[in-house]
Amino acid sequence: EEGDQGEATSDNTKSVEKTPRKRSAEERKSTSTAKKPYDPSRLVRTNRAAPAGAMEAFLYKKETVAARGKSKGSDPVPPTANEQTIRHEPGCPQYGKAQMDLSIPGAFASAICRCQVQRSETLPPASNSVVVRGAVNNKVIPKKIIPSKCDYESICNLRNEISNQNHQELNETLRGSTFVGAVSRSRSLIQCGIDLLMINHRELACEMFYQVALMKFSEMPMAKLGGDGVDVMSVIGQRLQFEEVADTIDANDNTEKVPLSKVSSANANLALEAAKCLAEKAPMLEEYFSIKVEKRKVLKKNKQVSALFITGLPVLLDGHVPQPHALPLFLIRLATEVDWSEEQPCFNGICRELASFYAEPPIAPTNDEESEK
C-alpha cells in the first residue's frame, strides 16, 4: 500500500508540474512590449503635417549639399526641400538635438513631432510635384445633370416628355454594362452580365446630348472657337457645292477625294439666305444655347463687306469636342430644319440639331494620312 501511495504521489506531482502557470496582465504587457520595440524609422507619416511630396525621402536617394559641392567644386548649391532644417520648440524631445539628414529613409518619421504638427505650415515644401501617370485632368464628370432653373412652359413640357419615356430597367442595364469594342463606325458591343449586346452608339449619344441640351437650357458654358471664328456663309457654300459635285461623280470612279470647285451662284444664294436666318436669330441662340454668331467687316476683292462668323459653341459635356467636319452641315440644318415660328418646336429642333452635331463620330483616316503617321 505504501508503494502504491508513493506512486500516486509522484503521479500527482507530475500532473502539477505539467499544468502551466497563468501570467498576470502586467507580465503579458511587459512581454509584448519587449517583443515590439519602438522604432521610429518604421513609422509611416499619415498626419496633416506633411504636405504632398514630403515622403520622397523614402523613395529617392539624394546627395547632400557637402557631397554635391565637393563633386562640382563650384559655388555652394542652395539646399533642397529635404535638406532644410526643421525647428523644434522648447519642451520638445527633439529640441537641441543635431539636425537629421532627411534623405535617409525613416528620418522624416524620426524628426516629426507634436510641435511640427501644430506648425505644419513651417515644414519644408515639396521639391517635386506628384504626377499621376495617365491622368489628363482632375475634373470629375457628374453622374447626374442638374436641370437649370427655367419657367418656360415649352422647356418644362419637353423635360416632362423625357421623364415620362424613362425606362428604368434599360437605364440600369446601361449603367452596369461594360464596353467591349466597336464593330463599325456607328455600332459597338457591350456586355451586360452574361449577355453580349450590340448598340448603335451614335443614336445613343444623340439622345444623350439632346437630353443634356434640354437640362442645361440657358446655362450652357461657352467655348470660344480658335482664331477669328468660322465664316458661316463660306462653309455653308462649300458644303452645298461639295454635295453637288459628289453626286455627279461616277459610282465606278476610284477617286478617293472629291475635287474642290468654285461655289456656284445658286449655292452661294442659298448660303446667303442661311446666313441671314442665323444672323436674325443670333441673340436668342447666344442667350439660350451659347451659340455665338456675330457680324464682322472683312476685305474681299479689295472691298469691305459684312460677313457672319460663328465664334462660340456650347460645352454640353466636359472634355468632349464636336467634330469640325460636321460644323457646316450643322449650320445648314440649324437654318433650314428648325421651326422658328413656334416656341416649343423651335427649342426642340435646336436641341436635336445640337445633339446630332455633337454625336457625329470622327472620320476614319485615309491611306495617305495613315502613311504620314
C-alpha positions as CSV (number, residue, x, y, z in Angstrom):
1,E,0.0,0.0,0.0
2,E,2.8,2.4,0.9
3,G,4.3,1.7,-2.5
4,D,1.0,2.4,-4.2
5,Q,0.7,5.7,-2.3
6,G,4.2,6.7,-3.3
7,E,3.4,6.0,-7.0
8,A,0.2,8.0,-6.7
9,T,2.0,10.9,-5.0
10,S,4.6,11.0,-7.8
11,D,1.9,10.9,-10.4
12,N,0.1,13.9,-8.8
13,T,3.4,15.8,-8.7
14,K,3.9,15.2,-12.4
15,S,0.4,16.4,-13.2
16,V,1.0,19.6,-11.1
17,E,4.3,20.3,-12.9
18,K,2.7,19.9,-16.3
19,T,-0.1,22.5,-15.5
20,P,1.1,25.9,-16.9
21,R,1.1,28.9,-14.6
22,K,-1.2,31.7,-15.6
23,R,0.6,35.0,-16.3
24,S,-0.6,38.2,-14.9
25,A,-1.7,41.2,-17.1
26,E,1.4,43.2,-16.2
27,E,3.7,40.3,-17.2
28,R,1.9,39.9,-20.6
29,K,2.1,43.6,-21.2
30,S,5.9,43.7,-20.4
31,T,6.5,40.7,-22.6
32,S,4.6,42.2,-25.6
33,T,6.4,45.5,-25.1
34,A,9.7,43.7,-25.2
35,K,8.9,41.9,-28.4
36,K,7.9,45.0,-30.3
37,P,10.4,47.8,-29.5
38,Y,9.7,51.3,-30.6
39,D,11.4,52.0,-33.9
40,P,10.7,55.5,-35.4
41,S,12.3,54.5,-38.7
42,R,9.4,52.1,-39.3
43,L,6.7,54.7,-38.9
44,V,4.7,56.0,-41.9
45,R,3.5,59.6,-41.8
46,T,-0.3,59.8,-42.0
47,N,-1.0,63.2,-40.4
48,R,-1.7,66.6,-42.0
49,A,1.7,68.0,-41.0
50,A,3.4,66.6,-44.1
51,P,2.3,68.1,-47.5
52,A,2.1,66.2,-50.7
53,G,5.6,65.1,-51.9
54,A,7.2,65.1,-48.4
55,M,7.7,61.3,-48.5
56,E,10.1,61.5,-51.4
57,A,12.9,60.9,-48.9
58,F,11.6,57.3,-48.7
59,L,11.7,56.9,-52.5
60,Y,14.7,58.9,-53.8
61,K,18.3,58.9,-52.7
62,K,19.6,62.4,-52.9
63,E,23.1,63.9,-52.4
64,T,23.7,66.3,-49.5
65,V,24.9,69.8,-50.0
66,A,28.5,69.0,-49.0
67,A,28.7,66.0,-51.4
68,R,27.4,68.0,-54.3
69,G,29.8,70.9,-53.5
70,K,32.8,68.6,-53.5
71,S,31.8,66.8,-56.7
72,K,31.2,70.0,-58.6
73,G,33.9,72.2,-57.0
74,S,31.9,75.3,-57.6
75,D,29.7,77.7,-55.5
76,P,27.5,76.0,-52.9
77,V,24.2,74.8,-54.2
78,P,21.0,76.0,-52.4
79,P,19.6,73.3,-50.1
80,T,16.7,71.3,-51.4
81,A,13.4,70.7,-49.5
82,N,14.8,67.6,-47.8
83,E,18.0,69.5,-46.7
84,Q,16.2,72.4,-45.0
85,T,16.1,72.4,-41.2
86,I,13.2,71.5,-39.0
87,R,13.0,73.8,-36.0
88,H,11.7,72.3,-32.7
89,E,10.2,74.4,-29.9
90,P,11.5,74.3,-26.3
91,G,10.0,71.3,-24.4
92,C,10.0,69.1,-27.5
93,P,12.0,65.8,-27.2
94,Q,13.9,66.8,-30.3
95,Y,14.8,70.3,-29.1
96,G,18.6,70.9,-29.1
97,K,19.4,67.7,-31.0
98,A,21.5,67.6,-34.1
99,Q,19.7,68.1,-37.4
100,M,18.9,64.9,-39.3
101,D,19.5,64.2,-43.0
102,L,16.0,63.8,-44.3
103,S,17.3,61.9,-47.4
104,I,17.9,58.9,-45.1
105,P,14.9,56.5,-45.2
106,G,12.9,56.9,-42.0
107,A,14.4,60.2,-41.0
108,F,11.2,62.1,-41.5
109,A,9.3,59.8,-39.1
110,S,12.0,60.3,-36.5
111,A,12.1,64.1,-36.9
112,I,8.3,64.7,-36.9
113,C,6.8,65.6,-33.5
114,R,3.8,67.4,-32.0
115,C,5.2,70.9,-32.3
116,Q,5.7,70.4,-36.0
117,V,2.1,69.2,-36.4
118,Q,0.9,72.4,-34.7
119,R,3.2,74.4,-37.0
120,S,2.6,72.4,-40.2
121,E,2.9,75.5,-42.4
122,T,6.7,75.6,-41.5
123,L,7.5,72.2,-42.8
124,P,9.8,72.0,-45.8
125,P,7.8,72.4,-49.0
126,A,7.7,69.6,-51.6
127,S,10.5,69.9,-54.2
128,N,8.8,67.8,-56.8
129,S,5.2,67.7,-57.7
130,V,3.4,64.4,-57.7
131,V,2.4,63.3,-61.3
132,V,-0.1,60.6,-61.8
133,R,0.6,58.6,-64.9
134,G,-2.3,58.6,-67.4
135,A,-4.2,61.4,-65.6
136,V,-5.4,64.1,-68.1
137,N,-7.1,66.4,-65.6
138,N,-8.7,66.4,-62.2
139,K,-12.2,67.2,-63.3
140,V,-14.9,64.9,-62.1
141,I,-17.8,64.4,-64.5
142,P,-21.1,64.4,-62.6
143,K,-23.1,61.3,-62.9
144,K,-26.3,63.2,-63.0
145,I,-27.0,66.5,-64.8
146,I,-28.8,69.0,-62.5
147,P,-31.5,70.8,-64.6
148,S,-31.2,74.5,-64.9
149,K,-33.9,76.7,-63.5
150,C,-36.4,77.6,-66.2
151,D,-40.1,78.7,-66.1
152,Y,-40.8,78.4,-69.8
153,E,-43.7,76.1,-70.3
154,S,-42.2,74.7,-73.6
155,I,-39.0,73.6,-71.9
156,C,-40.9,72.1,-69.0
157,N,-43.1,70.1,-71.4
158,L,-40.0,68.8,-73.3
159,R,-38.4,67.7,-70.0
160,N,-41.6,66.0,-68.8
161,E,-41.7,64.0,-72.1
162,I,-38.2,62.7,-71.3
163,S,-39.3,61.7,-67.8
164,N,-42.4,60.0,-69.0
165,Q,-40.5,57.9,-71.5
166,N,-37.9,56.9,-69.0
167,H,-37.2,53.1,-68.9
168,Q,-35.7,52.2,-65.5
169,E,-34.7,48.6,-66.5
170,L,-32.8,49.9,-69.6
171,N,-31.1,52.6,-67.5
172,E,-29.8,50.0,-65.0
173,T,-28.7,47.8,-67.8
174,L,-26.6,50.6,-69.4
175,R,-25.2,51.7,-66.1
176,G,-24.0,48.2,-65.3
177,S,-22.7,47.4,-68.7
178,T,-19.0,47.1,-69.8
179,F,-17.8,48.3,-73.2
180,V,-16.3,45.5,-75.3
181,G,-15.3,47.2,-78.5
182,A,-16.5,48.9,-81.7
183,V,-18.0,46.9,-84.5
184,S,-18.4,49.7,-87.1
185,R,-18.5,53.5,-87.2
186,S,-21.9,53.6,-85.5
187,R,-22.2,50.2,-83.7
188,S,-20.5,48.8,-80.6
189,L,-20.6,45.7,-78.3
190,I,-21.3,45.9,-74.6
191,Q,-21.5,43.2,-72.0
192,C,-24.4,43.1,-69.5
193,G,-23.9,40.3,-67.1
194,I,-23.8,37.2,-69.3
195,D,-25.4,38.9,-72.3
196,L,-23.4,40.5,-75.2
197,L,-25.4,43.3,-76.8
198,M,-24.9,45.3,-79.9
199,I,-25.9,49.0,-79.6
200,N,-26.0,51.9,-82.0
201,H,-23.7,54.2,-80.1
202,R,-24.3,57.2,-82.4
203,E,-28.0,57.1,-81.8
204,L,-27.4,56.6,-78.1
205,A,-25.1,59.6,-78.0
206,C,-27.5,61.7,-80.0
207,E,-30.3,61.0,-77.4
208,M,-27.9,61.7,-74.5
209,F,-26.8,65.1,-75.9
210,Y,-30.4,66.0,-76.6
211,Q,-31.3,65.5,-73.0
212,V,-28.2,67.3,-71.8
213,A,-29.0,70.3,-74.0
214,L,-32.6,70.4,-72.5
215,M,-31.3,70.1,-69.0
216,K,-28.7,72.8,-69.5
217,F,-31.0,75.2,-71.3
218,S,-29.9,78.8,-70.9
219,E,-27.0,77.8,-68.6
220,M,-24.5,76.1,-71.0
221,P,-20.9,77.2,-70.8
222,M,-19.5,78.6,-74.0
223,A,-16.3,77.5,-75.7
224,K,-14.7,80.1,-78.0
225,L,-13.5,78.9,-81.4
226,G,-9.9,79.5,-82.3
227,G,-8.7,82.3,-84.4
228,D,-11.4,84.8,-85.6
229,G,-14.1,82.1,-85.9
230,V,-15.6,80.4,-88.9
231,D,-17.1,82.2,-91.9
232,V,-20.7,80.9,-91.9
233,M,-21.6,81.8,-95.5
234,S,-18.3,80.4,-96.8
235,V,-18.5,76.9,-95.1
236,I,-22.2,76.5,-96.0
237,G,-21.5,77.3,-99.6
238,Q,-18.6,74.9,-99.7
239,R,-20.7,72.2,-98.2
240,L,-23.5,72.6,-100.6
241,Q,-21.1,72.6,-103.5
242,F,-19.4,69.5,-102.2
243,E,-22.7,67.6,-102.1
244,E,-23.4,68.7,-105.6
245,V,-20.1,67.6,-107.0
246,A,-20.1,64.4,-105.1
247,D,-23.5,63.4,-106.6
248,T,-22.1,63.9,-110.2
249,I,-19.1,61.6,-109.7
250,D,-19.5,58.2,-111.3
251,A,-20.1,55.4,-108.9
252,N,-17.4,53.3,-110.6
253,D,-14.8,56.1,-110.2
254,N,-12.0,55.1,-107.8
255,T,-11.1,58.6,-106.9
256,E,-11.0,58.8,-103.1
257,K,-11.2,62.6,-102.8
258,V,-13.8,64.9,-104.3
259,P,-12.0,67.7,-106.2
260,L,-12.6,71.3,-104.9
261,S,-14.6,73.6,-107.2
262,K,-15.9,77.1,-107.2
263,V,-19.2,77.7,-105.4
264,S,-22.0,78.1,-107.9
265,S,-24.2,81.2,-107.8
266,A,-27.2,79.0,-106.7
267,N,-25.3,77.6,-103.8
268,A,-24.0,81.0,-102.9
269,N,-27.5,82.4,-102.7
270,L,-28.6,79.5,-100.5
271,A,-25.7,80.1,-98.2
272,L,-26.5,83.8,-98.1
273,E,-30.1,83.1,-97.1
274,A,-29.0,80.6,-94.4
275,A,-26.5,83.2,-93.0
276,K,-29.3,85.8,-92.9
277,C,-31.5,83.5,-90.9
278,L,-28.8,82.7,-88.4
279,A,-28.0,86.4,-88.1
280,E,-31.6,87.3,-87.2
281,K,-31.7,84.6,-84.5
282,A,-28.2,85.4,-83.1
283,P,-29.4,87.0,-79.8
284,M,-31.7,84.0,-79.0
285,L,-29.0,81.4,-79.9
286,E,-26.4,83.0,-77.7
287,E,-28.7,83.6,-74.7
288,Y,-30.3,80.1,-74.5
289,F,-27.8,77.8,-76.3
290,S,-24.4,79.6,-76.1
291,I,-24.1,79.6,-79.9
292,K,-22.4,82.9,-80.7
293,V,-22.6,84.3,-84.2
294,E,-21.5,87.9,-85.0
295,K,-21.1,90.1,-88.0
296,R,-17.7,91.5,-88.9
297,K,-16.2,93.6,-91.7
298,V,-13.8,91.7,-93.9
299,L,-11.8,92.5,-97.0
300,K,-13.0,90.6,-100.1
301,K,-11.8,91.6,-103.6
302,N,-10.4,94.9,-102.3
303,K,-13.8,95.8,-100.8
304,Q,-15.0,95.9,-97.2
305,V,-18.0,93.6,-96.9
306,S,-20.0,92.4,-93.9
307,A,-19.7,88.7,-93.1
308,L,-21.2,86.4,-90.4
309,F,-18.8,84.4,-88.2
310,I,-19.5,81.7,-85.6
311,T,-17.2,82.3,-82.7
312,G,-18.6,80.2,-79.9
313,L,-20.2,76.8,-79.2
314,P,-21.8,75.3,-76.1
315,V,-20.0,72.8,-73.8
316,L,-22.5,70.1,-73.4
317,L,-20.1,67.6,-71.8
318,D,-16.8,68.4,-70.2
319,G,-13.9,67.0,-72.3
320,H,-16.0,66.4,-75.4
321,V,-15.3,68.4,-78.6
322,P,-17.6,68.1,-81.6
323,Q,-16.1,67.1,-84.9
324,P,-15.1,70.0,-87.1
325,H,-16.2,68.4,-90.3
326,A,-19.8,68.3,-89.0
327,L,-20.0,72.1,-88.4
328,P,-21.1,73.1,-92.0
329,L,-24.0,70.6,-92.0
330,F,-25.0,71.7,-88.5
331,L,-25.2,75.3,-89.7
332,I,-27.3,74.3,-92.7
333,R,-29.7,72.3,-90.7
334,L,-29.9,74.9,-88.0
335,A,-31.1,77.5,-90.6
336,T,-33.3,75.2,-92.6
337,E,-34.7,72.4,-90.5
338,V,-35.7,74.3,-87.3
339,D,-39.3,75.6,-87.0
340,W,-38.7,79.2,-85.9
341,S,-42.4,80.1,-85.9
342,E,-43.4,78.4,-82.6
343,E,-41.5,78.3,-79.3
344,Q,-41.6,74.6,-78.3
345,P,-40.9,73.2,-81.8
346,C,-38.1,75.8,-82.1
347,F,-36.3,74.8,-78.9
348,N,-36.8,71.1,-79.6
349,G,-35.4,71.5,-83.1
350,I,-32.3,73.4,-81.9
351,C,-31.6,70.8,-79.2
352,R,-32.0,68.0,-81.8
353,E,-29.6,69.6,-84.2
354,L,-27.1,70.2,-81.4
355,A,-27.3,66.6,-80.4
356,S,-26.8,65.4,-84.0
357,F,-23.8,67.6,-84.3
358,Y,-22.1,66.6,-81.1
359,A,-22.8,62.9,-81.6
360,E,-21.1,62.8,-85.0
361,P,-18.2,60.2,-84.9
362,P,-14.8,61.1,-86.3
363,I,-13.9,60.3,-89.9
364,A,-11.7,57.3,-90.5
365,P,-8.2,58.4,-91.7
366,T,-7.4,57.9,-95.4
367,N,-4.5,55.8,-96.7
368,D,-2.4,59.0,-97.2
369,E,-2.9,60.1,-93.6
370,E,-2.0,56.7,-92.2
371,S,1.2,56.6,-94.3
372,E,2.2,60.1,-93.0
373,K,1.7,58.9,-89.4
